[in-house]
């Protein structure tokens, strides 16, 4: 059995994403002489996963074990997002349509999904559901009469 590479041991000691850690652990077990099937059984992965992790480490070192996906860039920067939330908090009335127009006119951004607008409203502590100012069936005369009865 060959000694374990130092860079792999250092990689395993660092705080990692579970997927990266599992890849590094698979490589470590290969270095310790376990078969791909045994490793796949222990880690609950496929034998192909083990061989791909091994090949990635042999080709690129520990950087081959790291996740490549970095995520997409947001349409609004953090500063712009905070500015939109402050704008929302300063308003007495709001709607998704008003928010959509404001963001499009100010930043030139149109979200593909209404969920993005809902999330901005939620982050500002507001709801996207339309509220009514008064109950549509409210009868003021009945309310006054009921108040008088409850006082007596």
ZIBEL-V315873 format. One record per helix or strand. SS is the DSSP state (a for helix, b for strand). FROM is the first residue (numbers start at 0). LEN is the number of residues. If there is no record, write none. Layout:
ss->SS from->FROM len->LEN
ss->SS from->FROM len->LEN
This chain:
ss->a from->5 len->8
ss->a from->17 len->14
ss->a from->35 len->8
ss->a from->46 len->19
ss->a from->77 len->13
ss->a from->95 len->12
ss->a from->113 len->10
ss->a from->139 len->12
